[in-house]
Amino acid sequence: MHQQQQQQQRVQGSQQSTNDAARDARNAGAIEVVTNPQTSILQLAEFASVMVYTLWHTRPNINGASSNAYNVVPHRISVPPSAGPAFKKFCLKVLSATQLSSSVILLSLKYIQKLLKNNPSIHGQQGSEFRLFTVSLMLANKFLDDNTFTNKTWSEVTGISVKEINVMEMEFLNQVQFSLFVSEAEYLDWLHSLETWLKQQGQGQG
């Protein structure tokens, strides 16, 4: 899988659900499903909502042999086992408005992984995934894309005040030590880890 292809492919196309795509991961690369040019906004929103919620609240071991950051501290906050309809709707709204590429979404997930790796004891309250998704996606857009949205635009899209977004952005940057650069090797390793995990989920759902 070529990084250039992953960065150039844009969101368009069909209405096949991401859950169905994940179950088909045994026959096709799971990340290829996400980065496929025929993947719809609906699919990407479903994928993003599930992955952000899973990373943030259940801490699976998705980063392979690189680190065991997700398993360092047991989860101590009682939350539903999966993303709810409100968060899925929020992700769909944001991605529909911004039309960001799958590459930006995948990089935003990597930023969340970096946040957790640097702060293994951090635990977000139920509902904090809305802000986490917003700020990680915003930073990925600013780092990866030539044409980026202002914080005011992000405020209009998400309904979060500009003041809050500014604070969220600075807090996130502090937590990742202002390190937004991801090397090609690290990025490809992250994609491989995601793909492996998604395949396991697809197999588990039979």
Buried (B, 14 or more C-beta within 10 A) or exposed (E): EEEEEBBEBEBEBEEBBBBEBBBBBEEEBBBBBBBBEEBBBBBBBBBBBBBBBBBBBEBEEBBBEEBEBBEEBEEEEEBEEEBBEEBBEBBBBBBBBBEBBBBBBBBBBBBBBBBBBBEBEEBEEEEBBBBBBBBBBBBBBBBBBEEBBEBEBBBEBBEBEBEBBEEBBEEBBEBBEEEBEBEEEEBBBBBBBBBBBBBBBBEEEE
